[in-house]
């Protein structure tokens, strides 16, 4: 990189593991940086080395990112939305968060919806360091605002897992307040922080790993009638379901009978959950009541939605271990896959992954993500596993997205459409991948 470039932000940020020290045992932190693929980019990692009792050295990766230097195009501002008033004081916020006084950057929550939040805060960094260009407390405010939104709407607490992109546009004032806008899309959060003089920070595709349910005494009360969704409906729409929830009002007795006609009770329960998730996604996308949405399966097993007034709508379903996810889009083709993160035998990678993909699969998370991406792309192509998974080659994994290429046979099913791939962690044990052809 050329000298003199200022810090502008980062992309593909991964928070892999906390760095811990052990009493009486030295731990060596290793920070590495090397030029990235483009001018103004630097790939950085933070790892630790610890000597174990039997003479072995344990090396753990804690953090990785591509640092952006120089001029960087900022993401577009979040869409406008009017959120219902819901006031939460700083005292109520930090009764639930563990942050010390210097990091208590949120001063009030002003409005909350099922898909967003508006807050005020202070983000000057003088309290923690002088002269930093990274706006650390602005980023902290973004993390906390997304985290408190998950607490209020999902009754969950979480820790940072990844960032698709963060861009610092200006330095926050030490004295003046900032406004914070949060939008949740699926299991990702986008955050804008603005000051009185203009935009300060843009955070996109922020993900969290679940720490657990909030204790009952810490849960925020739900307003009468629940919290509405206030941001414009995006495309695609995502939804979830579990086998523990009732099928009414989503499925009719006829639909339940069709789903129960084959398979073990466990498979039937999974299919019911998948159908509920699909109807949720389609209702959110179209506004059509669940009773007017018909879903049938092609001979290949791929789901097809029949909705009055929406002839081109697409839907995809995945289920695993009693949980289901679905994605719906107004047009084009879509595929989604849900997988559980777990260690796999070495023969799995040798059988299904190329040498380059095996090099990407450093951890069980990455190995699982690669497989989920292959399945999601094959679903979007309309073939499923009738086409060999090797026809989908995962070239790179980024935080929230992936680069893939298609083999010659897979290309014949693309039909000239543009392929985009996203993936994200789901809780602490799951991975979801989504592929879109449009």
C-alpha positions, 0 to 999 in steps of 0.5 A: 500500500502507498504510505500516507493513506488514512484509515477508512474502514474494514470488510470481511471482519471475523471475530473468531475467539476471545483472547484469554490469558492464563495465570502464570502462563505466558501467552504470545499475541501475533499480529500479522499484516500483508498487502491485500488483493487491491491497492489500499487493502491490508489483510490482518490477523490476530492470533495467540501462541501458548505453550502447553504442558507436553511441549506443544504450542497451541495457536488460536486465531482470534480476529481477521479482517481486510483493512481499507485505506484511502478513499472508500465508497460508502454504502447507501444510507438505510431506507427511511422508516417511522418506528413506534415510540418506545423509550428506554433509558441508559440505566435500563440499557446498562442494567443488562449490558456489562459495559463500564462507564467509559463504554456506556455510549447509548444515552437512550432508545427512542423507537423500536420495531420488529425490524429496527431501532432508533437511539441516541448516544455519544461516540467521542473517543477521548475517554479511551484514546486520543487521536484514533482515526478508527472511531472506536466508540462509534463502532461500539455504539453500533454494536450495542444498538444492534445488540439491544435490538436483539434483546428487545425483539428476540430476548437474546443476548449476543457477541460480535461474530462478523462484519461485512463492511464498516466505513468511517466517514467522519470523526464524532464530536466529543460533546455533541450527540449522535443518532443511531439507526438500526435495521435488521434483515434476517440474522444480520444488522445494518447500522447508520450513525450520524452527527449534527454535521453529517454521517459518521459511520456505516456498518453493514452485515453485522452478525452476532453469535448467541450467548443465550436467552435473557433471564426473565427479569431482564426481558423487555415488555412487549407493547400491546399488539407486538412490534410492527415491521416498519422498514420497506419490504426487502427481496428476498424475505426470510422466515423460520419455524420449528417442529415445536410450534402449532401448524395452525393457522398456517396449514390446512388439514388437507396440507397436513395430510399431504405432508404426512403421507410419506416418511417417518414422523420425524421427517414429517415434522421437519417438512411441516416446519419447513412449510410453515417457514415458507408460508411465513416468508411468502406472506411477508413478501406478498401480504397474501394470507397464509390460507391463500398461499399454495405450495406444492413440490415438483418431482425433484422435490423443489417447492413451487408457490402458487399465489394469486397475483404473484405468478413469478414468486420463488421459494426455497426451504431447508430444515435440520434437527427440528428447525426450518428456514425459508426464503422467498423472492418476487422473481428469479430463482432462490436457494437456501440451506441450513446446516449444523456446524460440527466436525466432519471426518477427513473423508468428507472433505476428500470426497466432496471438496476440491483441494482449494476448498479444503484449504479454505475449510480451516475450521468446522464453521468454514467447512460447514459454510462451504457445504451449505453454499454448494447446496443453496446454489444447487437448489437455486439452479433447480437441480439439487444434488442431482448435479454433482456438488463439485459443479459448484466451486467455492473460491472465497469466503467473506463475512456475509458473502462468498465467491463461487464459480460453476462447472460446465454442466452447472452453467447450462442451468444458469440461463444467463442469470447473475448469481449472488451468494450470502451466508451467515452464522445462525446462533452458535451451532448453525450456518445458513447459505442463500443463493440468488439467480436474478 
